[in-house]
Amino acid sequence: MSIATTLKSAAPSPERAELVPRYFDADRIVTPADNPVYTPAMLADLLASVREHGQLVPGWVCPSPDLPEDRRLCLEGNRRLAVAGTLGLPFWAFDLGRVVPEAERIKLLFQHNHSRRVMGRDEIAERAARYIELTGCTAADAAKLLNVSPPTLSRAFGERRIPPELRERAELLGLSIRSLVAAAPPALMGKAVAFAETPGADGKRPTRDEVSAFIRQLRKSGQPKGKKPRTVTLKLNGRAVTLALADKDTAYAVAEDLKAIVARLGKHADVPPDGWPFLFQ
């Protein structure tokens, strides 16, 4: 197989171009300005793979009016390009042979990266929003054209609303609860996250329904409504005693509390009933 390590001639016309991957000098392929800057940690896994097996998946490149004729813009495979440059290897890629408009570049990026599940929600939201801006299409049309499910795009757009300082905590809550937080008014998101990550008396975190109810109450009043305690009224010798019960209270636990109440009242037999509440503050 002939390996072209430099671009010595202009690309063939689109009608005659054969989409056969070729090898290019990595330093002649340019990464787009809006592409993430890769850290060594972000390249470590691919670096080891390419070092052992070579580049297994070709990238995509094209000419650009902003570049000299002997250079190409990398449309897809920029992480592989970074690894090739690091290892001093040529970059294997398809050359489209024509200038590709930005909207088409975004579409190509989604087709390749989405199928390999390497796009994060922030990147999906950012690039989809740019595609909508460029084409004037609706979010529903963008989801279809970019091969992204409408719920995925909706969640990606929604989760961009979560402030950066809350995103790491929200990420630990699970998708269904995180989507509730994203839909809440910004002023209430912090309270919603705090509620969702705090275990109850049973040691379990609130369910999605409980978080949803909490946020609804916050929307109404700005403050969560406290859960009304369960009560039971006991009658003995003509007296009625009403007790507030916790979810896991047992007869033994209540009896022990009643003993403590009796013992404290016994120590203050001369205190009138109006003063009893002050004995238990």
C-alpha positions in Angstrom: 0.0 0.0 0.0 1.3 3.4 -0.9 1.6 5.7 2.1 1.4 9.5 1.6 3.1 11.2 4.4 2.7 14.7 3.0 0.2 16.5 0.9 2.0 17.3 -2.3 -0.9 18.1 -4.5 -4.4 19.7 -4.3 -7.2 17.4 -3.4 -9.2 15.9 -6.2 -12.6 17.3 -7.1 -15.6 16.0 -5.0 -16.9 14.1 -8.1 -13.6 12.2 -8.5 -12.5 11.9 -4.8 -12.3 8.4 -3.5 -12.9 8.1 0.2 -10.0 5.9 0.9 -8.1 6.6 4.1 -4.5 7.9 3.7 -1.6 8.7 6.0 -0.7 12.3 6.6 2.1 14.0 8.5 0.4 14.7 11.9 1.9 18.2 12.0 0.1 19.1 8.8 -3.3 18.4 10.2 -4.9 21.2 12.3 -7.3 20.7 15.2 -10.3 23.1 15.2 -10.1 26.0 17.7 -13.2 24.9 19.5 -11.9 21.4 20.2 -11.0 20.5 23.8 -7.4 20.7 24.8 -6.3 17.2 25.8 -4.3 16.6 28.9 -1.9 13.6 29.2 -4.5 11.8 31.4 -7.1 12.2 28.6 -4.8 10.5 26.1 -3.3 7.8 28.3 -5.6 4.9 27.4 -5.4 5.7 23.6 -1.7 6.3 23.8 -1.1 2.8 25.0 -3.4 1.3 22.4 -1.9 3.1 19.5 1.6 2.3 20.7 0.8 -1.4 20.7 -1.7 -1.8 17.8 -1.3 1.4 15.7 -4.2 3.6 14.8 -7.2 1.3 14.2 -9.9 3.8 13.2 -9.3 6.5 10.6 -10.2 10.1 11.2 -11.7 12.7 8.8 -10.0 15.7 7.3 -10.8 18.4 4.8 -9.3 21.6 3.2 -10.1 24.9 4.8 -10.0 28.4 3.4 -8.2 29.5 6.5 -5.3 27.0 5.9 -2.5 26.6 3.3 -3.2 24.2 0.5 -0.9 21.6 2.0 -2.7 21.5 5.3 -6.0 20.0 6.4 -8.6 20.6 9.1 -9.3 17.6 11.3 -13.1 17.0 11.4 -13.1 13.9 13.5 -10.4 12.0 15.3 -8.6 14.8 17.1 -7.7 12.7 20.0 -6.1 10.2 17.7 -4.4 13.0 16.0 -3.0 14.2 19.3 -1.7 10.7 20.1 -0.1 10.4 16.6 1.7 13.7 17.1 2.9 12.6 20.5 4.3 9.3 19.2 5.7 10.8 16.0 3.4 8.7 13.8 1.5 9.7 10.7 -2.2 10.3 11.0 -4.6 7.9 9.2 -7.7 9.7 7.8 -10.2 10.1 5.0 -9.8 13.3 3.1 -13.2 14.7 2.0 -11.4 16.8 -0.6 -13.6 19.9 -0.2 -14.4 22.7 2.2 -17.0 21.5 4.7 -19.4 24.1 6.2 -19.6 24.3 10.0 -23.1 22.9 10.2 -22.0 19.8 8.1 -18.9 19.4 10.3 -21.1 19.3 13.4 -23.3 16.7 11.8 -20.3 14.5 10.9 -19.0 14.9 14.4 -22.3 13.7 15.9 -22.5 10.7 13.5 -19.1 9.4 14.4 -18.7 10.4 18.1 -22.3 9.7 19.1 -22.1 6.2 17.7 -19.0 5.6 19.8 -20.5 7.2 22.9 -17.6 9.6 23.4 -19.5 12.9 23.6 -20.4 14.2 27.1 -23.7 16.0 27.8 -22.0 19.5 27.8 -20.5 18.9 24.4 -23.8 17.5 23.0 -25.6 20.6 24.2 -23.0 23.1 23.0 -22.6 21.6 19.5 -26.3 21.0 19.1 -27.1 24.6 20.1 -24.6 25.8 17.5 -26.1 23.6 14.9 -29.6 25.1 15.6 -28.1 28.6 15.4 -26.5 27.9 12.1 -29.4 26.1 10.4 -32.4 27.7 12.1 -34.0 24.3 12.7 -36.0 23.3 15.8 -34.6 21.3 18.7 -36.7 18.3 17.5 -35.3 18.6 14.0 -31.8 18.9 15.3 -32.2 15.7 17.4 -33.3 13.9 14.2 -30.6 15.3 11.9 -27.8 14.8 14.5 -28.9 11.2 15.3 -29.6 12.0 18.9 -32.7 11.0 20.8 -35.0 13.9 21.8 -34.8 13.0 25.5 -31.0 12.9 25.4 -30.8 16.3 23.7 -33.5 17.7 26.1 -31.5 16.5 29.1 -28.3 17.9 27.7 -29.8 21.3 27.2 -31.5 21.1 30.6 -28.4 20.1 32.6 -26.5 23.1 31.2 -28.7 25.1 33.6 -27.2 23.5 36.7 -24.6 26.0 38.0 -21.0 24.7 37.7 -20.6 24.7 41.5 -23.5 22.2 41.8 -22.7 19.9 38.8 -20.3 17.6 40.6 -22.8 17.0 43.4 -25.7 16.7 41.0 -23.8 14.1 38.9 -23.9 11.7 41.9 -27.7 11.8 42.2 -28.6 9.8 39.2 -30.1 10.8 35.9 -33.8 11.0 36.9 -33.2 13.2 40.0 -30.6 15.3 38.2 -33.1 16.1 35.5 -35.5 17.4 38.3 -32.8 19.6 39.6 -32.0 21.0 36.1 -35.7 21.8 35.7 -36.0 23.7 39.0 -35.6 27.5 39.2 -31.9 28.4 39.6 -32.5 29.9 43.1 -33.9 26.6 44.3 -31.3 24.2 42.8 -29.0 24.3 45.8 -31.8 23.4 48.2 -33.0 20.6 45.9 -29.5 19.1 45.6 -29.0 19.3 49.4 -32.3 17.6 50.0 -31.7 14.9 47.4 -28.3 13.9 48.7 -29.3 13.8 52.4 -30.3 10.4 53.8 -33.4 10.1 55.9 -33.8 8.3 59.3 -33.7 5.0 57.4 -30.3 5.8 55.9 -31.7 6.0 52.4 -31.7 9.0 50.1 -35.0 10.5 49.0 -36.7 8.9 46.0 -37.4 10.8 42.8 -41.0 11.3 43.8 -39.9 12.7 47.2 -37.5 15.1 45.5 -40.2 16.1 43.0 -42.6 16.9 45.8 -39.9 18.8 47.7 -39.2 21.0 44.6 -42.9 21.6 44.0 -43.3 22.8 47.6 -40.2 25.1 47.2 -41.8 26.6 44.1 -45.0 27.4 46.0 -43.5 28.8 49.2 -39.8 29.0 48.8 -39.5 26.8 51.8 -40.2 23.0 52.1 -43.2 22.1 54.0 -42.4 19.9 57.0 -43.8 16.4 57.0 -46.7 16.3 59.5 -45.8 13.9 62.2 -47.9 10.8 62.8 -49.6 10.9 66.2 -51.4 8.5 68.5 -53.6 9.3 71.4 -53.6 7.1 74.5 -56.4 7.3 77.1 -56.0 6.1 80.7 -58.0 6.9 83.9 -59.8 9.7 82.1 -56.6 11.3 80.7 -55.6 11.6 77.1 -52.0 11.6 76.1 -51.1 12.4 72.4 -47.7 11.2 71.2 -45.8 12.1 68.0 -44.3 9.0 66.5 -41.3 8.5 64.2 -41.5 6.1 61.3 -39.6 3.3 63.2 -40.9 3.9 66.7 -41.7 0.7 68.7 -43.8 0.3 71.8 -40.6 -0.3 73.8 -39.0 2.9 72.6 -42.1 4.9 73.4 -42.4 3.2 76.9 -38.8 4.2 77.6 -39.5 7.9 76.7 -42.6 7.8 78.9 -40.6 6.5 81.8 -38.1 9.4 81.3 -41.0 11.9 81.3 -42.4 10.4 84.5 -39.0 10.5 86.2 -38.5 14.2 85.3 -41.9 15.2 86.4 -41.4 13.3 89.7 -38.3 15.4 90.4 -40.4 18.6 90.0 -43.6 17.7 91.7 -44.2 21.3 92.9 -44.1 22.8 89.3 -47.7 23.6 88.0 -48.8 22.1 84.7 -48.1 25.4 82.9 -44.5 25.1 83.7 -44.1 21.5 82.6 -43.1 22.3 79.0 -40.1 24.3 80.3 -38.8 21.1 82.0 -38.3 19.5 78.6 -36.7 22.2 76.6 
